[in-house]
C-alpha cells in the first residue's frame, strides 16, 4: 500500500483557552497545564460531510487522479451528520467516484488506523486505489458547560489516498485491539451535550494499552522501537503522549504533537498531523512511522507504515 497523497481541513473559527477559562470559571493557564491544548477549531456552518468532501477533492487534486478510478472510500467518524446516508456515501456521490463503494466506520478515535488496516486488506484483494478519511464535528456533542470535555475537543477532517502501486511501501506491522468491557468510560449519543467521559479511566487505558499495541506492531514488522522515525499518536492529551514516550524510552522529538493548535479532533487528528509532517518534510519517503489511535469502545490500534 502506497500513500499517494495526504490532506486536511480545519475550520477557521478558533476558540482559545482564555475564552473557555473565563466561561468555565477556570484559573488562567489551567487548560494548557493539564492538556497541552492552547486553542481548538470549531465549525461555524461546516458539516462533517462538507469537510470530508474538501479533503477528498484536495487528495484527488494533489495526486492528479480522477475520482472515477477509485475503488473504495472509507470515512472514520463518530459524529456523522446523518446515520444514513453516511458521510462516505455522500462523498462518493459529490466527487463522482462512480466505481467506488463507500461506508462509514465508527471505531471512535482509533477509527483512522482501523480504516487504514481495512484499506490495506482491500488492496490485497485486487482493488487498486481508495480514500481513507477521518472527519469529526466534536463540538456538536460537547457540553460547553462541562470542564471535563469542553476544554478537549475540536473539529476537523483529514485523509490519505492509497494505492497498490508499491511492493516496498505500506503497512508492515499492525495490532488492532478492542476492550468492550471498558466501553462505559467514554460514551456519547447523537445529541448536543451528550458526550461523557471518565478522564482518569481514559488516561489509564491509553497509557496501559497504547505502548502494548505499538510494541506488537513494531515486533510484527521485525523492527525495534528505535528503528521507527516518528510516532504519530492520537492527540488526546499531552500528558498521555509524554507518558507513552517515557514507557517506550523514546525522546519526545520522535512523538510530534499539534494538540496545542487543534485539540482532540477524534478520528481526524492522526491524519491532520501526518499531513502536516509530510508537508513540512519532517517525514518523507522511506521513513518508517507508527500511527496509533485509542479511544471509545474502548479500542487501541497501531500500524507501522513505510512511506
Secondary structure as a PSIPRED ss2 file (coil, helix, strand):
# PSIPRED VFORMAT (PSIPRED V4.0)

   1 X C   1.000  0.000  0.000
   2 X E   0.000  0.000  1.000
   3 X E   0.000  0.000  1.000
   4 X E   0.000  0.000  1.000
   5 X E   0.000  0.000  1.000
   6 X E   0.000  0.000  1.000
   7 X E   0.000  0.000  1.000
   8 X E   0.000  0.000  1.000
   9 X E   0.000  0.000  1.000
  10 X C   1.000  0.000  0.000
  11 X C   1.000  0.000  0.000
  12 X C   1.000  0.000  0.000
  13 X C   1.000  0.000  0.000
  14 X E   0.000  0.000  1.000
  15 X E   0.000  0.000  1.000
  16 X E   0.000  0.000  1.000
  17 X H   0.000  1.000  0.000
  18 X H   0.000  1.000  0.000
  19 X H   0.000  1.000  0.000
  20 X H   0.000  1.000  0.000
  21 X H   0.000  1.000  0.000
  22 X H   0.000  1.000  0.000
  23 X H   0.000  1.000  0.000
  24 X C   1.000  0.000  0.000
  25 X C   1.000  0.000  0.000
  26 X C   1.000  0.000  0.000
  27 X C   1.000  0.000  0.000
  28 X C   1.000  0.000  0.000
  29 X C   1.000  0.000  0.000
  30 X H   0.000  1.000  0.000
  31 X H   0.000  1.000  0.000
  32 X H   0.000  1.000  0.000
  33 X H   0.000  1.000  0.000
  34 X H   0.000  1.000  0.000
  35 X H   0.000  1.000  0.000
  36 X C   1.000  0.000  0.000
  37 X C   1.000  0.000  0.000
  38 X C   1.000  0.000  0.000
  39 X E   0.000  0.000  1.000
  40 X E   0.000  0.000  1.000
  41 X E   0.000  0.000  1.000
  42 X C   1.000  0.000  0.000
  43 X C   1.000  0.000  0.000
  44 X C   1.000  0.000  0.000
  45 X C   1.000  0.000  0.000
  46 X C   1.000  0.000  0.000
  47 X C   1.000  0.000  0.000
  48 X H   0.000  1.000  0.000
  49 X H   0.000  1.000  0.000
  50 X H   0.000  1.000  0.000
  51 X H   0.000  1.000  0.000
  52 X H   0.000  1.000  0.000
  53 X H   0.000  1.000  0.000
  54 X H   0.000  1.000  0.000
  55 X H   0.000  1.000  0.000
  56 X H   0.000  1.000  0.000
  57 X H   0.000  1.000  0.000
  58 X H   0.000  1.000  0.000
  59 X H   0.000  1.000  0.000
  60 X H   0.000  1.000  0.000
  61 X H   0.000  1.000  0.000
  62 X H   0.000  1.000  0.000
  63 X H   0.000  1.000  0.000
  64 X C   1.000  0.000  0.000
  65 X C   1.000  0.000  0.000
  66 X C   1.000  0.000  0.000
  67 X H   0.000  1.000  0.000
  68 X H   0.000  1.000  0.000
  69 X H   0.000  1.000  0.000
  70 X C   1.000  0.000  0.000
  71 X C   1.000  0.000  0.000
  72 X E   0.000  0.000  1.000
  73 X E   0.000  0.000  1.000
  74 X E   0.000  0.000  1.000
  75 X E   0.000  0.000  1.000
  76 X E   0.000  0.000  1.000
  77 X C   1.000  0.000  0.000
  78 X C   1.000  0.000  0.000
  79 X C   1.000  0.000  0.000
  80 X C   1.000  0.000  0.000
  81 X C   1.000  0.000  0.000
  82 X C   1.000  0.000  0.000
  83 X C   1.000  0.000  0.000
  84 X C   1.000  0.000  0.000
  85 X C   1.000  0.000  0.000
  86 X C   1.000  0.000  0.000
  87 X H   0.000  1.000  0.000
  88 X H   0.000  1.000  0.000
  89 X H   0.000  1.000  0.000
  90 X H   0.000  1.000  0.000
  91 X H   0.000  1.000  0.000
  92 X H   0.000  1.000  0.000
  93 X H   0.000  1.000  0.000
  94 X H   0.000  1.000  0.000
  95 X C   1.000  0.000  0.000
  96 X C   1.000  0.000  0.000
  97 X C   1.000  0.000  0.000
  98 X C   1.000  0.000  0.000
  99 X C   1.000  0.000  0.000
 100 X C   1.000  0.000  0.000
 101 X E   0.000  0.000  1.000
 102 X E   0.000  0.000  1.000
 103 X E   0.000  0.000  1.000
 104 X E   0.000  0.000  1.000
 105 X E   0.000  0.000  1.000
 106 X C   1.000  0.000  0.000
 107 X C   1.000  0.000  0.000
 108 X H   0.000  1.000  0.000
 109 X H   0.000  1.000  0.000
 110 X H   0.000  1.000  0.000
 111 X H   0.000  1.000  0.000
 112 X H   0.000  1.000  0.000
 113 X H   0.000  1.000  0.000
 114 X H   0.000  1.000  0.000
 115 X H   0.000  1.000  0.000
 116 X H   0.000  1.000  0.000
 117 X H   0.000  1.000  0.000
 118 X H   0.000  1.000  0.000
 119 X H   0.000  1.000  0.000
 120 X H   0.000  1.000  0.000
 121 X H   0.000  1.000  0.000
 122 X H   0.000  1.000  0.000
 123 X H   0.000  1.000  0.000
 124 X C   1.000  0.000  0.000
 125 X C   1.000  0.000  0.000
 126 X C   1.000  0.000  0.000
 127 X C   1.000  0.000  0.000
 128 X C   1.000  0.000  0.000
 129 X E   0.000  0.000  1.000
 130 X E   0.000  0.000  1.000
 131 X E   0.000  0.000  1.000
 132 X E   0.000  0.000  1.000
 133 X E   0.000  0.000  1.000
 134 X E   0.000  0.000  1.000
 135 X E   0.000  0.000  1.000
 136 X E   0.000  0.000  1.000
 137 X E   0.000  0.000  1.000
 138 X H   0.000  1.000  0.000
 139 X H   0.000  1.000  0.000
 140 X H   0.000  1.000  0.000
 141 X C   1.000  0.000  0.000
 142 X C   1.000  0.000  0.000
 143 X C   1.000  0.000  0.000
 144 X C   1.000  0.000  0.000
 145 X C   1.000  0.000  0.000
 146 X C   1.000  0.000  0.000
 147 X C   1.000  0.000  0.000
 148 X C   1.000  0.000  0.000
 149 X C   1.000  0.000  0.000
 150 X C   1.000  0.000  0.000
 151 X C   1.000  0.000  0.000
 152 X C   1.000  0.000  0.000
 153 X E   0.000  0.000  1.000
 154 X C   1.000  0.000  0.000
 155 X E   0.000  0.000  1.000
 156 X E   0.000  0.000  1.000
 157 X E   0.000  0.000  1.000
 158 X E   0.000  0.000  1.000
 159 X E   0.000  0.000  1.000
 160 X E   0.000  0.000  1.000
 161 X E   0.000  0.000  1.000
 162 X E   0.000  0.000  1.000
 163 X E   0.000  0.000  1.000
 164 X C   1.000  0.000  0.000
 165 X C   1.000  0.000  0.000
 166 X C   1.000  0.000  0.000
 167 X C   1.000  0.000  0.000
 168 X C   1.000  0.000  0.000
 169 X C   1.000  0.000  0.000
 170 X E   0.000  0.000  1.000
 171 X E   0.000  0.000  1.000
 172 X E   0.000  0.000  1.000
 173 X E   0.000  0.000  1.000
 174 X E   0.000  0.000  1.000
 175 X E   0.000  0.000  1.000
 176 X E   0.000  0.000  1.000
 177 X E   0.000  0.000  1.000
 178 X E   0.000  0.000  1.000
 179 X C   1.000  0.000  0.000
 180 X H   0.000  1.000  0.000
 181 X H   0.000  1.000  0.000
 182 X H   0.000  1.000  0.000
 183 X H   0.000  1.000  0.000
 184 X H   0.000  1.000  0.000
 185 X H   0.000  1.000  0.000
 186 X E   0.000  0.000  1.000
 187 X E   0.000  0.000  1.000
 188 X C   1.000  0.000  0.000
 189 X C   1.000  0.000  0.000
 190 X C   1.000  0.000  0.000
 191 X C   1.000  0.000  0.000
 192 X C   1.000  0.000  0.000
 193 X C   1.000  0.000  0.000
 194 X C   1.000  0.000  0.000
 195 X C   1.000  0.000  0.000
 196 X E   0.000  0.000  1.000
 197 X E   0.000  0.000  1.000
 198 X C   1.000  0.000  0.000
 199 X H   0.000  1.000  0.000
 200 X H   0.000  1.000  0.000
 201 X H   0.000  1.000  0.000
 202 X H   0.000  1.000  0.000
 203 X H   0.000  1.000  0.000
 204 X H   0.000  1.000  0.000
 205 X H   0.000  1.000  0.000
 206 X H   0.000  1.000  0.000
 207 X H   0.000  1.000  0.000
 208 X H   0.000  1.000  0.000
 209 X H   0.000  1.000  0.000
 210 X H   0.000  1.000  0.000
 211 X H   0.000  1.000  0.000
 212 X H   0.000  1.000  0.000
 213 X H   0.000  1.000  0.000
 214 X H   0.000  1.000  0.000
 215 X H   0.000  1.000  0.000
 216 X H   0.000  1.000  0.000
 217 X H   0.000  1.000  0.000
 218 X H   0.000  1.000  0.000
 219 X H   0.000  1.000  0.000
 220 X H   0.000  1.000  0.000
 221 X C   1.000  0.000  0.000
 222 X C   1.000  0.000  0.000
 223 X C   1.000  0.000  0.000
 224 X C   1.000  0.000  0.000
 225 X H   0.000  1.000  0.000
 226 X H   0.000  1.000  0.000
 227 X H   0.000  1.000  0.000
 228 X C   1.000  0.000  0.000
 229 X C   1.000  0.000  0.000
 230 X E   0.000  0.000  1.000
 231 X E   0.000  0.000  1.000
 232 X E   0.000  0.000  1.000
 233 X E   0.000  0.000  1.000
 234 X C   1.000  0.000  0.000
 235 X C   1.000  0.000  0.000
 236 X C   1.000  0.000  0.000
 237 X C   1.000  0.000  0.000
 238 X H   0.000  1.000  0.000
 239 X H   0.000  1.000  0.000
 240 X H   0.000  1.000  0.000
 241 X H   0.000  1.000  0.000
 242 X H   0.000  1.000  0.000
 243 X H   0.000  1.000  0.000
 244 X H   0.000  1.000  0.000
 245 X H   0.000  1.000  0.000
 246 X H   0.000  1.000  0.000
 247 X H   0.000  1.000  0.000
 248 X C   1.000  0.000  0.000
 249 X C   1.000  0.000  0.000
 250 X C   1.000  0.000  0.000
 251 X C   1.000  0.000  0.000
 252 X H   0.000  1.000  0.000
 253 X H   0.000  1.000  0.000
 254 X H   0.000  1.000  0.000
 255 X C   1.000  0.000  0.000
 256 X C   1.000  0.000  0.000
 257 X C   1.000  0.000  0.000
 258 X C   1.000  0.000  0.000
 259 X H   0.000  1.000  0.000
 260 X H   0.000  1.000  0.000
 261 X H   0.000  1.000  0.000
 262 X H   0.000  1.000  0.000
 263 X C   1.000  0.000  0.000
 264 X E   0.000  0.000  1.000
 265 X C   1.000  0.000  0.000
 266 X H   0.000  1.000  0.000
 267 X H   0.000  1.000  0.000
 268 X H   0.000  1.000  0.000
 269 X H   0.000  1.000  0.000
 270 X H   0.000  1.000  0.000
 271 X H   0.000  1.000  0.000
 272 X H   0.000  1.000  0.000
 273 X H   0.000  1.000  0.000
 274 X H   0.000  1.000  0.000
 275 X H   0.000  1.000  0.000
 276 X H   0.000  1.000  0.000
 277 X H   0.000  1.000  0.000
 278 X H   0.000  1.000  0.000
 279 X H   0.000  1.000  0.000
 280 X H   0.000  1.000  0.000
 281 X C   1.000  0.000  0.000
 282 X C   1.000  0.000  0.000
 283 X C   1.000  0.000  0.000
 284 X C   1.000  0.000  0.000
 285 X C   1.000  0.000  0.000
 286 X C   1.000  0.000  0.000
 287 X C   1.000  0.000  0.000
 288 X E   0.000  0.000  1.000
 289 X E   0.000  0.000  1.000
 290 X E   0.000  0.000  1.000
 291 X E   0.000  0.000  1.000
 292 X E   0.000  0.000  1.000
 293 X E   0.000  0.000  1.000
 294 X E   0.000  0.000  1.000
 295 X E   0.000  0.000  1.000
 296 X C   1.000  0.000  0.000
 297 X C   1.000  0.000  0.000
 298 X C   1.000  0.000  0.000
 299 X E   0.000  0.000  1.000
 300 X E   0.000  0.000  1.000
 301 X E   0.000  0.000  1.000
 302 X E   0.000  0.000  1.000
 303 X E   0.000  0.000  1.000
 304 X E   0.000  0.000  1.000
 305 X E   0.000  0.000  1.000
 306 X E   0.000  0.000  1.000
 307 X C   1.000  0.000  0.000
